[in-house]
Amino acid sequence: MVKSNHILRYCADSSDVEIILPNHHIFVDQPLTADNTINILVWNIFKQKRADWISVLKKYAKHCQLVLLQEAQTTPTLINYVTRHYRVADQVPAFSVNDSFTGVMTLAKTLPIYTRAYKAREPIIRVPKSALITLYPLANTMQTLMVANIHAVNFSFGLKVFQQQLDDLLLHIRDHQGPVILAGDFNTWSRQRLSLLHYLTTEIQLLPVNFDTDLRKTFMGRPLDFVFYRGLSLTDSRIISTIASDHNPLLVSFQY
């Protein structure tokens, strides 16, 4: 995996874009949530190509402290939403088209105290995919929450590039002393990819979130979107059925 050298940051009530360089730290800030509940939304938003995506985002992200988007494109509508409803949005710009950047984006109710960005190039089409780690202070504890947002490489022969992308990310997660959330679009369209994902996450004690009614996007009969966690208690999980993207949003609640 090729590590990106910067993150694009969009902050509340600001029209400026801040460039966050590697190992950028913020030492003092407010906790992510005032109590012990963490609500997250995970969604491949399909570059906002379809109608009503903003209505779906506004409705279901309303009570979420974290929103993990994949294929987020920095359109004026998305940036306007981010700066009005969240303290910060951090994006790893995988690629740009017509001055608009596309990549994973994590929206949060507070600033992260640490960030780490990754990019991995698709072996065949050569378009990069991105991943982002952010670290947040939590109320009523000295521990911090590590959040990893990933859009996995898709068009590759064999597992080498896919595994390298996961290994780089999971190596960082493995050593974190505190709760962890790993989520995104893993492009697990083959039996081999799916088995490897479950093996690698189980190896570092991450648990998968299950859904009673599983409406996740599938390809070749296998789900692509996942939420994994460690050091948290799962309290609710559901999937929103929508045509506002080619993926359905995942809504998950935890307590710590």
Accessible surface in RSA format (square Angstrom, percent):
REM  Atomic radii and reference values for relative SASA: ProtOr
REM  Chains: A
REM  Algorithm: Lee & Richards
REM  Probe-radius: 1.40
REM  Slices: 20
REM RES _ NUM      All-atoms   Total-Side   Main-Chain    Non-polar    All polar
REM                ABS   REL    ABS   REL    ABS   REL    ABS   REL    ABS   REL
RES MET A   1    44.05  22.8   0.31   0.2  43.75 104.2   6.27   5.3  37.78  50.1
RES VAL A   2   104.37  68.7 100.48  91.0   3.89   9.4 104.37  90.7   0.00   0.0
RES LYS A   3   107.43  52.4  86.31  53.0  21.11  50.3  54.13  48.7  53.30  56.8
RES SER A   4    11.73   9.9   0.65   0.9  11.08  25.5   3.95   8.4   7.77  10.9
RES ASN A   5   100.76  69.5  97.10  93.8   3.66   8.8  32.01  77.0  68.75  66.5
RES HIS A   6    50.31  27.5  48.27  33.5   2.05   5.2  35.36  36.4  14.96  17.4
RES ILE A   7     5.10   2.9   5.10   3.8   0.00   0.0   5.10   3.7   0.00   0.0
RES LEU A   8     9.46   5.3   9.46   6.8   0.00   0.0   9.46   6.6   0.00   0.0
RES ARG A   9     4.03   1.7   3.46   1.8   0.58   1.4   0.52   0.7   3.51   2.1
RES TYR A  10    11.54   5.4  11.32   6.4   0.22   0.6   7.12   5.3   4.42   5.4
RES CYS A  11    34.24  25.9  33.97  37.9   0.27   0.6  18.56  47.0  15.68  16.9
RES ALA A  12    37.99  34.9  23.41  36.1  14.58  33.2  23.41  33.0  14.58  38.6
RES ASP A  13   135.71  95.1  95.16  94.7  40.55  95.9  42.19  99.3  93.52  93.3
RES SER A  14    42.75  36.1  28.46  38.0  14.30  32.9  24.79  52.8  17.97  25.2
RES SER A  15   115.40  97.5  76.16 101.6  39.24  90.4  55.89 119.0  59.52  83.4
RES ASP A  16   108.14  75.7  99.86  99.4   8.28  19.6  29.41  69.2  78.72  78.5
RES VAL A  17    75.03  49.4  47.95  43.4  27.09  65.3  47.96  41.7  27.07  73.4
RES GLU A  18    79.52  45.7  73.57  55.7   5.94  14.2  36.35  70.3  43.17  35.2
RES ILE A  19   107.16  61.0  86.31  64.3  20.85  50.3  86.31  62.2  20.85  56.6
RES ILE A  20     1.60   0.9   0.38   0.3   1.23   3.0   0.82   0.6   0.79   2.1
RES LEU A  21   111.11  61.9 108.41  77.6   2.70   6.8 108.71  76.3   2.40   6.5
RES PRO A  22    83.64  61.0  57.03  52.0  26.61  96.7  67.50  55.7  16.14 100.3
RES ASN A  23   100.49  69.3  85.02  82.2  15.48  37.3  20.20  48.6  80.29  77.6
RES HIS A  24    60.05  32.8  51.39  35.7   8.67  22.2  38.84  40.0  21.21  24.7
RES HIS A  25    85.85  46.9  64.99  45.2  20.86  53.4  40.37  41.6  45.48  52.9
RES ILE A  26    37.73  21.5  33.28  24.8   4.45  10.7  36.47  26.3   1.25   3.4
RES PHE A  27   175.63  87.9 144.09  89.2  31.54  82.1 147.26  89.3  28.37  81.2
RES VAL A  28   133.17  87.6 114.28 103.5  18.89  45.5 117.30 101.9  15.87  43.0
RES ASP A  29    39.38  27.6  12.38  12.3  27.00  63.8   7.60  17.9  31.77  31.7
RES GLN A  30    95.73  53.5  86.18  63.0   9.55  22.7  29.48  62.8  66.25  50.2
RES PRO A  31    53.37  38.9  47.55  43.3   5.82  21.1  47.55  39.3   5.82  36.2
RES LEU A  32     4.96   2.8   0.00   0.0   4.96  12.5   0.00   0.0   4.96  13.3
RES THR A  33    10.13   7.2   3.89   3.9   6.24  14.9   6.24   8.4   3.89   5.9
RES ALA A  34    99.74  91.7  68.86 106.3  30.88  70.2  74.46 104.9  25.28  67.0
RES ASP A  35    78.11  54.7  76.35  76.0   1.75   4.1  35.72  84.1  42.38  42.3
RES ASN A  36    55.76  38.5  53.23  51.4   2.53   6.1  16.24  39.1  39.52  38.2
RES THR A  37    34.52  24.5  34.52  35.0   0.00   0.0  23.04  30.9  11.48  17.4
RES ILE A  38     0.00   0.0   0.00   0.0   0.00   0.0   0.00   0.0   0.00   0.0
RES ASN A  39    31.29  21.6  31.29  30.2   0.00   0.0   7.79  18.7  23.50  22.7
RES ILE A  40     0.33   0.2   0.03   0.0   0.31   0.7   0.03   0.0   0.31   0.8
RES LEU A  41     0.00   0.0   0.00   0.0   0.00   0.0   0.00   0.0   0.00   0.0
RES VAL A  42     1.43   0.9   0.66   0.6   0.76   1.8   0.66   0.6   0.76   2.1
RES TRP A  43     2.12   0.9   0.15   0.1   1.97   4.6   2.12   1.1   0.00   0.0
RES ASN A  44     2.47   1.7   1.34   1.3   1.13   2.7   0.00   0.0   2.47   2.4
RES ILE A  45     0.13   0.1   0.00   0.0   0.13   0.3   0.00   0.0   0.13   0.3
RES PHE A  46    47.00  23.5  47.00  29.1   0.00   0.0  47.00  28.5   0.00   0.0
RES LYS A  47    48.61  23.7  43.83  26.9   4.78  11.4  19.36  17.4  29.25  31.2
RES GLN A  48    18.92  10.6   2.41   1.8  16.51  39.3   2.41   5.1  16.51  12.5
RES LYS A  49   133.24  65.0  94.08  57.7  39.17  93.3  60.50  54.5  72.75  77.5
RES ARG A  50    95.27  40.0  88.03  44.9   7.25  17.3  29.76  40.7  65.51  39.7
RES ALA A  51    81.87  75.3  59.33  91.6  22.55  51.3  70.29  99.0  11.58  30.7
RES ASP A  52    96.17  67.4  86.04  85.6  10.13  24.0  16.17  38.0  80.01  79.8
RES TRP A  53    23.48   9.4  23.48  11.4   0.00   0.0   6.25   3.3  17.23  28.0
RES ILE A  54    37.00  21.1  37.00  27.6   0.00   0.0  37.00  26.6   0.00   0.0
RES SER A  55    63.95  54.0  55.63  74.2   8.32  19.2  32.22  68.6  31.73  44.4
RES VAL A  56    19.31  12.7  18.02  16.3   1.29   3.1  19.29  16.8   0.02   0.1
RES LEU A  57     0.01   0.0   0.00   0.0   0.01   0.0   0.01   0.0   0.00   0.0
RES LYS A  58   100.85  49.2  95.84  58.8   5.01  11.9  43.64  39.3  57.21  60.9
RES LYS A  59   132.90  64.8 118.80  72.9  14.11  33.6  75.57  68.0  57.33  61.1
RES TYR A  60    47.53  22.2  39.20  22.3   8.33  21.7  19.11  14.4  28.42  35.0
RES ALA A  61     0.69   0.6   0.00   0.0   0.69   1.6   0.00   0.0   0.69   1.8
RES LYS A  62   135.33  66.0 112.26  68.9  23.07  54.9  64.00  57.6  71.33  76.0
RES HIS A  63   136.75  74.7 125.92  87.5  10.83  27.7  94.05  96.9  42.71  49.7
RES CYS A  64     3.67   2.8   2.96   3.3   0.71   1.7   0.67   1.7   3.00   3.2
RES GLN A  65    30.76  17.2  30.76  22.5   0.00   0.0   4.63   9.9  26.12  19.8
RES LEU A  66     0.10   0.1   0.10   0.1   0.00   0.0   0.10   0.1   0.00   0.0
RES VAL A  67     0.00   0.0   0.00   0.0   0.00   0.0   0.00   0.0   0.00   0.0
RES LEU A  68     0.19   0.1   0.19   0.1   0.00   0.0   0.19   0.1   0.00   0.0
RES LEU A  69     0.00   0.0   0.00   0.0   0.00   0.0   0.00   0.0   0.00   0.0
RES GLN A  70     0.43   0.2   0.43   0.3   0.00   0.0   0.00   0.0   0.43   0.3
RES GLU A  71    29.06  16.7  28.15  21.3   0.92   2.2   4.97   9.6  24.10  19.7
RES ALA A  72     0.00   0.0   0.00   0.0   0.00   0.0   0.00   0.0   0.00   0.0
RES GLN A  73    35.12  19.6  35.12  25.7   0.00   0.0   0.28   0.6  34.84  26.4
RES THR A  74    20.44  14.5   6.42   6.5  14.02  33.4   4.03   5.4  16.41  24.8
RES THR A  75    33.97  24.2  32.55  33.0   1.42   3.4  33.85  45.5   0.11   0.2
RES PRO A  76   115.64  84.3 104.68  95.4  10.96  39.8 112.73  93.1   2.91  18.1
RES THR A  77    68.01  48.4  61.96  62.8   6.05  14.4  31.74  42.6  36.27  54.8
RES LEU A  78     0.00   0.0   0.00   0.0   0.00   0.0   0.00   0.0   0.00   0.0
RES ILE A  79    32.81  18.7  32.81  24.4   0.00   0.0  32.81  23.6   0.00   0.0
RES ASN A  80    74.44  51.3  69.52  67.2   4.91  11.8  19.77  47.6  54.67  52.8
RES TYR A  81     7.16   3.3   5.19   3.0   1.96   5.1   4.17   3.1   2.98   3.7
RES VAL A  82     0.21   0.1   0.21   0.2   0.00   0.0   0.21   0.2   0.00   0.0
RES THR A  83    14.92  10.6  13.58  13.8   1.34   3.2   2.27   3.0  12.65  19.1
RES ARG A  84   173.59  72.9 139.70  71.2  33.89  80.7  36.06  49.3 137.52  83.3
RES HIS A  85    84.70  46.3  72.79  50.6  11.91  30.5  50.10  51.6  34.60  40.3
RES TYR A  86     6.42   3.0   1.63   0.9   4.79  12.5   4.76   3.6   1.66   2.0
RES ARG A  87    85.08  35.7  79.06  40.3   6.03  14.3  26.93  36.8  58.15  35.2
RES VAL A  88     0.67   0.4   0.67   0.6   0.00   0.0   0.67   0.6   0.00   0.0
RES ALA A  89     0.00   0.0   0.00   0.0   0.00   0.0   0.00   0.0   0.00   0.0
RES ASP A  90     0.84   0.6   0.84   0.8   0.00   0.0   0.10   0.2   0.74   0.7
RES GLN A  91     0.00   0.0   0.00   0.0   0.00   0.0   0.00   0.0   0.00   0.0
RES VAL A  92     0.00   0.0   0.00   0.0   0.00   0.0   0.00   0.0   0.00   0.0
RES PRO A  93     7.20   5.2   4.01   3.7   3.18  11.6   4.01   3.3   3.18  19.8
RES ALA A  94     6.67   6.1   2.84   4.4   3.84   8.7   2.84   4.0   3.84  10.2
RES PHE A  95    59.15  29.6  49.21  30.5   9.94  25.9  59.15  35.9   0.00   0.0
RES SER A  96    62.55  52.9  38.81  51.8  23.74  54.7   3.52   7.5  59.03  82.7
RES VAL A  97    79.80  52.5  72.82  65.9   6.98  16.8  77.43  67.3   2.37   6.4
RES ASN A  98   141.83  97.8 106.18 102.6  35.65  85.8  36.95  88.9 104.88 101.4
RES ASP A  99   142.31  99.7 111.88 111.4  30.43  72.0  34.06  80.2 108.25 108.0
RES SER A 100    19.83  16.8  19.45  26.0   0.38   0.9  19.65  41.9   0.17   0.2
RES PHE A 101    71.44  35.7  71.44  44.2   0.00   0.0  71.44  43.3   0.00   0.0
RES THR A 102     3.46   2.5   3.46   3.5   0.00   0.0   2.82   3.8   0.64   1.0
RES GLY A 103     5.27   6.5   0.00   N/A   5.27   6.5   5.27  14.5   0.00   0.0
RES VAL A 104     0.53   0.3   0.00   0.0   0.53   1.3   0.00   0.0   0.53   1.4
RES MET A 105     0.00   0.0   0.00   0.0   0.00   0.0   0.00   0.0   0.00   0.0
RES THR A 106     1.28   0.9   0.38   0.4   0.90   2.1   0.00   0.0   1.28   1.9
RES LEU A 107     0.00   0.0   0.00   0.0   0.00   0.0   0.00   0.0   0.00   0.0
RES ALA A 108     0.18   0.2   0.18   0.3   0.00   0.0   0.18   0.3   0.00   0.0
RES LYS A 109    71.79  35.0  67.06  41.1   4.73  11.3  40.87  36.8  30.92  32.9
RES THR A 110     0.02   0.0   0.02   0.0   0.00   0.0   0.02   0.0   0.00   0.0
RES LEU A 111    26.32  14.7  26.32  18.8   0.00   0.0  26.32  18.5   0.00   0.0
RES PRO A 112     1.82   1.3   0.03   0.0   1.79   6.5   0.03   0.0   1.79  11.1
RES ILE A 113    32.71  18.6  31.74  23.6   0.98   2.4  31.98  23.0   0.73   2.0
RES TYR A 114    27.51  12.8  26.80  15.2   0.71   1.8  22.03  16.6   5.48   6.8
RES THR A 115     4.28   3.0   2.23   2.3   2.05   4.9   1.02   1.4   3.26   4.9
RES ARG A 116    70.54  29.6  66.05  33.7   4.50  10.7  14.56  19.9  55.99  33.9
RES ALA A 117     9.35   8.6   2.78   4.3   6.57  14.9   2.78   3.9   6.57  17.4
RES TYR A 118     1.76   0.8   1.76   1.0   0.00   0.0   0.92   0.7   0.84   1.0
RES LYS A 119    48.39  23.6  47.82  29.3   0.57   1.4  16.31  14.7  32.08  34.2
RES ALA A 120     3.38   3.1   2.29   3.5   1.09   2.5   3.25   4.6   0.13   0.4
RES ARG A 121   113.59  47.7 102.62  52.3  10.97  26.1  15.68  21.4  97.91  59.3
RES GLU A 122     0.00   0.0   0.00   0.0   0.00   0.0   0.00   0.0   0.00   0.0
RES PRO A 123    45.06  32.8  25.67  23.4  19.40  70.5  27.83  23.0  17.23 107.1
RES ILE A 124    87.46  49.8  64.94  48.4  22.52  54.3  68.91  49.6  18.55  50.3
RES ILE A 125    81.98  46.7  60.65  45.2  21.33  51.4  66.84  48.1  15.15  41.1
RES ARG A 126   132.19  55.5 127.89  65.2   4.30  10.2  53.38  73.0  78.81  47.8
RES VAL A 127    54.22  35.7  53.28  48.2   0.95   2.3  54.22  47.1   0.00   0.0
RES PRO A 128    16.27  11.9  15.57  14.2   0.70   2.5  15.57  12.9   0.70   4.4
RES LYS A 129    25.88  12.6  25.15  15.4   0.73   1.7  12.07  10.9  13.81  14.7
RES SER A 130     1.52   1.3   0.59   0.8   0.93   2.1   0.14   0.3   1.38   1.9
RES ALA A 131     0.20   0.2   0.07   0.1   0.13   0.3   0.07   0.1   0.13   0.3
RES LEU A 132     0.38   0.2   0.04   0.0   0.34   0.9   0.04   0.0   0.34   0.9
RES ILE A 133     0.00   0.0   0.00   0.0   0.00   0.0   0.00   0.0   0.00   0.0
RES THR A 134     0.42   0.3   0.42   0.4   0.00   0.0   0.02   0.0   0.40   0.6
RES LEU A 135    26.63  14.8  26.63  19.0   0.00   0.0  26.63  18.7   0.00   0.0
RES TYR A 136     1.01   0.5   1.01   0.6   0.00   0.0   0.00   0.0   1.01   1.2
RES PRO A 137    24.09  17.6  23.38  21.3   0.71   2.6  24.09  19.9   0.00   0.0
RES LEU A 138    10.01   5.6   0.36   0.3   9.65  24.3   0.36   0.3   9.65  26.0
RES ALA A 139    13.49  12.4   8.76  13.5   4.73  10.8  13.49  19.0   0.00   0.0
RES ASN A 140   122.49  84.5  70.00  67.6  52.49 126.4  36.47  87.8  86.02  83.1
RES THR A 141    49.39  35.1  22.97  23.3  26.41  62.9  22.75  30.6  26.64  40.3
RES MET A 142   189.53  98.1 162.17 107.3  27.35  65.1 132.00 112.2  57.53  76.2
RES GLN A 143    91.30  51.1  85.23  62.3   6.08  14.5  25.25  53.7  66.06  50.1
RES THR A 144    28.90  20.6  27.75  28.1   1.15   2.7  20.07  27.0   8.83  13.4
RES LEU A 145     0.00   0.0   0.00   0.0   0.00   0.0   0.00   0.0   0.00   0.0
RES MET A 146     8.84   4.6   8.84   5.8   0.00   0.0   8.84   7.5   0.00   0.0
RES VAL A 147     0.42   0.3   0.29   0.3   0.14   0.3   0.29   0.2   0.14   0.4
RES ALA A 148     0.00   0.0   0.00   0.0   0.00   0.0   0.00   0.0   0.00   0.0
RES ASN A 149     0.31   0.2   0.31   0.3   0.00   0.0   0.31   0.7   0.00   0.0
RES ILE A 150     0.00   0.0   0.00   0.0   0.00   0.0   0.00   0.0   0.00   0.0
RES HIS A 151    13.16   7.2  13.16   9.1   0.00   0.0   3.25   3.3   9.91  11.5
RES ALA A 152     0.00   0.0   0.00   0.0   0.00   0.0   0.00   0.0   0.00   0.0
RES VAL A 153     0.00   0.0   0.00   0.0   0.00   0.0   0.00   0.0   0.00   0.0
RES ASN A 154    32.05  22.1  31.87  30.8   0.18   0.4   0.00   0.0  32.05  31.0
RES PHE A 155   101.03  50.5  97.01  60.1   4.02  10.5 101.03  61.3   0.00   0.0
RES SER A 156     9.51   8.0   1.10   1.5   8.41  19.4   1.36   2.9   8.15  11.4
RES PHE A 157   182.14  91.1 157.50  97.6  24.65  64.1 160.58  97.4  21.56  61.7
RES GLY A 158    56.14  69.2   0.00   N/A  56.14  69.2  38.79 106.5  17.35  38.9
RES LEU A 159    55.83  31.1  50.10  35.8   5.73  14.4  50.11  35.2   5.72  15.4
RES LYS A 160   175.45  85.6 162.84  99.9  12.61  30.0 113.56 102.2  61.89  65.9
RES VAL A 161    47.98  31.6  44.93  40.7   3.05   7.3  46.59  40.5   1.39   3.8
RES PHE A 162     0.00   0.0   0.00   0.0   0.00   0.0   0.00   0.0   0.00   0.0
RES GLN A 163    64.42  36.0  64.42  47.1   0.00   0.0   7.29  15.5  57.13  43.3
RES GLN A 164    81.53  45.6  80.19  58.6   1.34   3.2  22.56  48.0  58.96  44.7
RES GLN A 165     0.91   0.5   0.61   0.4   0.30   0.7   0.16   0.3   0.75   0.6
RES LEU A 166     0.36   0.2   0.36   0.3   0.00   0.0   0.36   0.3   0.00   0.0
RES ASP A 167    51.70  36.2  47.00  46.8   4.71  11.1  20.45  48.1  31.25  31.2
RES ASP A 168    26.90  18.8  20.36  20.3   6.54  15.5   3.52   8.3  23.38  23.3
RES LEU A 169     0.00   0.0   0.00   0.0   0.00   0.0   0.00   0.0   0.00   0.0
RES LEU A 170     9.24   5.1   8.64   6.2   0.60   1.5   9.04   6.4   0.20   0.5
RES LEU A 171   101.34  56.4  95.98  68.7   5.36  13.5  99.91  70.2   1.44   3.9
RES HIS A 172    49.50  27.1  41.08  28.6   8.42  21.5  27.83  28.7  21.67  25.2
RES ILE A 173     0.00   0.0   0.00   0.0   0.00   0.0   0.00   0.0   0.00   0.0
RES ARG A 174   125.63  52.7 112.43  57.3  13.20  31.4  40.35  55.1  85.28  51.7
RES ASP A 175    87.82  61.5  72.09  71.8  15.74  37.2  33.43  78.7  54.39  54.2
RES HIS A 176    24.88  13.6  13.65   9.5  11.23  28.7  10.50  10.8  14.39  16.7
RES GLN A 177   150.08  83.9 132.66  96.9  17.42  41.5  63.02 134.2  87.05  66.0
RES GLY A 178    14.01  17.3   0.00   N/A  14.01  17.3   4.46  12.3   9.54  21.4
RES PRO A 179     3.47   2.5   3.31   3.0   0.16   0.6   3.31   2.7   0.16   1.0
RES VAL A 180     0.00   0.0   0.00   0.0   0.00   0.0   0.00   0.0   0.00   0.0
RES ILE A 181     0.16   0.1   0.16   0.1   0.00   0.0   0.16   0.1   0.00   0.0
RES LEU A 182     0.16   0.1   0.16   0.1   0.00   0.0   0.16   0.1   0.00   0.0
RES ALA A 183     0.00   0.0   0.00   0.0   0.00   0.0   0.00   0.0   0.00   0.0
RES GLY A 184     0.00   0.0   0.00   N/A   0.00   0.0   0.00   0.0   0.00   0.0
RES ASP A 185     1.54   1.1   1.54   1.5   0.00   0.0   0.00   0.0   1.54   1.5
RES PHE A 186     0.00   0.0   0.00   0.0   0.00   0.0   0.00   0.0   0.00   0.0
RES ASN A 187     8.82   6.1   8.82   8.5   0.00   0.0   0.00   0.0   8.82   8.5
RES THR A 188     0.00   0.0   0.00   0.0   0.00   0.0   0.00   0.0   0.00   0.0
RES TRP A 189    61.22  24.6  61.22  29.6   0.00   0.0  60.01  32.0   1.21   2.0
RES SER A 190    14.52  12.3  13.78  18.4   0.75   1.7  11.91  25.4   2.61   3.7
RES ARG A 191   144.87  60.8 142.91  72.8   1.96   4.7  53.95  73.7  90.91  55.1
RES GLN A 192    85.58  47.9  80.93  59.1   4.65  11.1  35.53  75.6  50.04  38.0
RES ARG A 193     1.97   0.8   1.97   1.0   0.00   0.0   0.53   0.7   1.45   0.9
RES LEU A 194    35.80  19.9  35.80  25.6   0.00   0.0  35.80  25.1   0.00   0.0
RES SER A 195    61.56  52.0  50.76  67.7  10.81  24.9  37.46  79.8  24.10  33.8
RES LEU A 196    23.08  12.9  18.84  13.5   4.24  10.7  22.57  15.9   0.51   1.4
RES LEU A 197     0.00   0.0   0.00   0.0   0.00   0.0   0.00   0.0   0.00   0.0
RES HIS A 198    66.43  36.3  65.80  45.7   0.63   1.6  46.38  47.8  20.05  23.3
RES TYR A 199   134.36  62.7 126.65  72.1   7.71  20.1  99.53  74.8  34.84  42.9
RES LEU A 200    13.68   7.6  12.46   8.9   1.23   3.1  12.46   8.7   1.23   3.3
RES THR A 201     1.42   1.0   1.42   1.4   0.00   0.0   0.00   0.0   1.42   2.1
RES THR A 202    92.66  65.9  86.60  87.8   6.06  14.5  66.40  89.2  26.26  39.7
RES GLU A 203    99.34  57.0  76.86  58.1  22.48  53.5  39.84  77.1  59.50  48.6
RES ILE A 204    13.30   7.6  12.00   8.9   1.31   3.2  13.30   9.6   0.00   0.0
RES GLN A 205   124.27  69.5 112.51  82.2  11.77  28.0  58.02 123.5  66.25  50.2
RES LEU A 206     4.10   2.3   0.00   0.0   4.10  10.3   0.00   0.0   4.10  11.0
RES LEU A 207    99.16  55.2  99.16  70.9   0.00   0.0  99.16  69.6   0.00   0.0
RES PRO A 208    50.86  37.1  44.13  40.2   6.74  24.5  44.13  36.4   6.74  41.9
RES VAL A 209     3.25   2.1   0.00   0.0   3.25   7.8   0.00   0.0   3.25   8.8
RES ASN A 210   111.92  77.2 103.15  99.7   8.77  21.1  33.58  80.8  78.33  75.7
RES PHE A 211    17.97   9.0   0.61   0.4  17.36  45.2   1.45   0.9  16.52  47.3
RES ASP A 212   159.93 112.0 119.14 118.6  40.79  96.5  41.23  97.0 118.69 118.4
RES THR A 213    93.15  66.3  84.31  85.5   8.84  21.1  54.93  73.8  38.22  57.8
RES ASP A 214    76.39  53.5  46.66  46.4  29.73  70.3  26.68  62.8  49.71  49.6
RES LEU A 215    70.14  39.1  61.19  43.8   8.95  22.5  66.82  46.9   3.32   8.9
RES ARG A 216    32.26  13.5  22.35  11.4   9.90  23.6   0.33   0.4  31.93  19.4
RES LYS A 217    61.41  30.0  52.74  32.4   8.67  20.6  41.31  37.2  20.10  21.4
RES THR A 218    70.68  50.3  55.16  55.9  15.52  37.0  25.60  34.4  45.09  68.2
RES PHE A 219   111.50  55.8 108.62  67.3   2.88   7.5 111.50  67.6   0.00   0.0
RES MET A 220   123.25  63.8  85.55  56.6  37.70  89.8  93.77  79.7  29.49  39.1
RES GLY A 221    69.11  85.2   0.00   N/A  69.11  85.2  34.74  95.3  34.37  77.0
RES ARG A 222    62.61  26.3  62.40  31.8   0.21   0.5   9.62  13.1  52.99  32.1
RES PRO A 223    26.23  19.1  26.23  23.9   0.00   0.0  26.23  21.7   0.00   0.0
RES LEU A 224     8.32   4.6   8.32   5.9   0.00   0.0   8.32   5.8   0.00   0.0
RES ASP A 225     4.57   3.2   4.57   4.5   0.00   0.0   3.78   8.9   0.78   0.8
RES PHE A 226     7.65   3.8   7.51   4.7   0.14   0.4   7.65   4.6   0.00   0.0
RES VAL A 227     0.71   0.5   0.00   0.0   0.71   1.7   0.00   0.0   0.71   1.9
RES PHE A 228     0.38   0.2   0.38   0.2   0.00   0.0   0.38   0.2   0.00   0.0
RES TYR A 229    22.12  10.3  22.12  12.6   0.00   0.0   2.66   2.0  19.46  24.0
RES ARG A 230    41.51  17.4  39.40  20.1   2.11   5.0  28.25  38.6  13.26   8.0
RES GLY A 231    58.18  71.7   0.00   N/A  58.18  71.7  35.23  96.7  22.95  51.4
RES LEU A 232    18.81  10.5   0.00   0.0  18.81  47.3   3.09   2.2  15.72  42.3
RES SER A 233    68.73  58.1  62.94  84.0   5.79  13.3  28.48  60.6  40.25  56.4
RES LEU A 234    62.92  35.0  34.25  24.5  28.67  72.1  34.25  24.1  28.67  77.1
RES THR A 235    75.80  53.9  39.33  39.9  36.47  86.9  42.55  57.2  33.25  50.3
RES ASP A 236    73.27  51.3  67.01  66.7   6.26  14.8  21.55  50.7  51.71  51.6
RES SER A 237    25.90  21.9  10.07  13.4  15.83  36.5   0.00   0.0  25.90  36.3
RES ARG A 238   119.75  50.3 115.99  59.1   3.76   8.9  43.85  59.9  75.90  46.0
RES ILE A 239    15.58   8.9   0.05   0.0  15.53  37.4   0.05   0.0  15.53  42.1
RES ILE A 240    14.65   8.3  13.10   9.8   1.55   3.7  14.65  10.6   0.00   0.0
RES SER A 241    86.85  73.4  61.01  81.4  25.83  59.5  24.73  52.7  62.12  87.0
RES THR A 242    28.58  20.3   8.75   8.9  19.83  47.3  12.20  16.4  16.38  24.8
RES ILE A 243   152.19  86.6 146.49 109.1   5.70  13.7 147.33 106.1   4.86  13.2
RES ALA A 244     1.43   1.3   0.83   1.3   0.60   1.4   1.02   1.4   0.41   1.1
RES SER A 245     3.38   2.9   0.00   0.0   3.38   7.8   0.00   0.0   3.38   4.7
RES ASP A 246    42.28  29.6  28.08  27.9  14.20  33.6  16.46  38.7  25.82  25.8
RES HIS A 247     8.38   4.6   6.90   4.8   1.48   3.8   1.92   2.0   6.47   7.5
RES ASN A 248    26.02  17.9  24.11  23.3   1.91   4.6   0.41   1.0  25.62  24.8
RES PRO A 249     0.00   0.0   0.00   0.0   0.00   0.0   0.00   0.0   0.00   0.0
RES LEU A 250     0.48   0.3   0.48   0.3   0.00   0.0   0.48   0.3   0.00   0.0
RES LEU A 251    17.60   9.8  16.44  11.8   1.16   2.9  16.89  11.9   0.71   1.9
RES VAL A 252     2.79   1.8   0.00   0.0   2.79   6.7   0.75   0.7   2.04   5.5
RES SER A 253    23.43  19.8  23.40  31.2   0.03   0.1   5.76  12.3  17.67  24.8
RES PHE A 254     0.00   0.0   0.00   0.0   0.00   0.0   0.00   0.0   0.00   0.0
RES GLN A 255    85.08  47.6  84.85  62.0   0.23   0.5   8.46  18.0  76.62  58.1
RES TYR A 256    57.25  26.7  14.35   8.2  42.90 111.6  44.25  33.3  13.00  16.0
END  Absolute sums over single chains surface
CHAIN  1 A    11393.9       9413.5       1980.3       6283.9       5110.0
END  Absolute sums over all chains
TOTAL         11393.9       9413.5       1980.3       6283.9       5110.0
